[in-house]
Amino acid sequence: MIVGRRTFIAGAAATAGMLIAPPAFARDRIKIPDIYKTQNEFSVQAKTFAKDKSRIEITGFMAPPLKAEASFFVLTRRPMSVCPFCETSADWPVDIVFVRTRERVDAVAFNRMIVTSGILELGEAKDEETGFVSLVRLVDAEFEVL
């Protein structure tokens, strides 16, 4: 097959653009189960991401929101059809991430996977706006539905 000059230049330009275009989200990823080394200790990878304060990605599911027009949500490893704060503590998963977003959040169906991008913070902290205490947070975050 013979490739014309215009086709070659257009293809080369498109390929170069893919190589130099900045990613829409973070480059580093971690799975929710990989945040902890043990139940009481964070993994080396999570500690490194938190120390570097670089943007990372975490994939999961948005738990049903507590209130409308919030700028936060809870990211879970598995879909949850009920608000975890409205049920007993036994229903609350141990592998969650508190996500503080840049803008107000439009709720996503509980069974739709999302990818979040933000700065990982580890250790106990109380969110000033909500009063929630968390051990793992993704701040300055944004998300996309997959």
N, C-alpha and C positions, 0 to 999 in steps of 0.2 A: 504494500500500500504506500502510495506517495503522499506525503503530508505537505500541503502548501505553506508558504511563508506565514500568512496570516494565522492559519490554524496552529502552526508551531509556536508563534509568538504569543497567541492568546493562551495556549496550553501552558507555556513556560511561565507566563505572568500569573496565571491562576495557581500554579504549583508554588511559585515563589511567595505569593500572598498567603498560602496556607502555612508555609514554613515560618514566616515572620509575623503573622497576625497574632496579637496577644490573645490568650485564652479567655473565654467568657467567664470562666470560673477558675478556681485554684488548680494547681498542678498536683499537689500532694493530697492523698486520700487516706482515710482511715475508716474502718468498719466499727460500728458501735461496740461489738464484742471485743475488739482489739484495743479499746481504750484502757481496759484494766488488765494488769498482770495477774493479780489475785483479787478477791472481793474487796480487800482493803488497800490495795496498792495499784497505782497507775502503771501502764506499760512504759517501756523506754521510748517507744515511738511517740506515744501521747505526750510524755514529758518533753521530748525534743520539740515537737510541734508547738507546745505551749510556751516553751522558752524562746523559740525563734519568733513567735508572734507573726508568722506568715499565714496567708490564707490557705485553708485546707477545705476539702470536701468530705461530707458525710452523707451517705444515702440512707433513707429510712422512710417512715410514715409519719404524717402529722396527726397527733392525737386531737380529738375534738376540742375546739377552743373553749375556754372558760367564759369568755365574753366577746361580744362583737367589737370590731374596730380596735383590736389589740396590736401591739408591735412586738409580739412574742408568741411562741408556741412551744410545745414539747414534741421533740423528735423521738420516735420509738423504733425499735428494731423490727417489730411486727405490727400489723394493723390492729388498731383498737377501735371498736365501734362505740364505746361509751367514754364519757369524760372520766379520766382516771381519778380526778379529785372528787367525783360524785359517787364513787363506789367505795368499797372497803379498802383498807391499805393492802390487803392480800391480793387485790386485783392490779395493783400498781407494779409495773415491771421494774426490775432492778437495772436494766440497761436502757437508760434514757439520757437525753441531752436537752437542756434548757436552751432555747434559741431566741436570742434578742435580735430582731430585724432592724434594718435601716428605716423601713416604712411600715405602715399598717398592713396587716396580713389579711388576705382574703382566704377564708377557710378552703381547704382541699378535702375532697372525699377521703374518708379514713383509709380506704383500701387502694389509694393511688400512691405509687412510690414517687418520692421527690428526692432531689439532690440539693443539699444546702452547702453554702460556701461562706466561711467566716473565719474569725480568729478564735482558736481554741484556748479556753481558760480552764484550769484545774484547781481543785481545792474548794473547801466550803466557802460559800459567799451568799449574802442575802441581797436579792434584787430590790433596789430602792423603790421602784414603781409598783411592783406586785407584792413585795414582801416574801416571795418564794425563796426558800433556801435550796441551793443546788450544789452539787459536787462537780458537775461537768457542764460547761456553757460554751456555746458558739455565739460570739458577739459580732456586731457590725455585719450581720448576716443577710444573705439573700438566698432565694431558692427558685428552682424550676421543677415543674411537674414532668416526670418521665413518661 
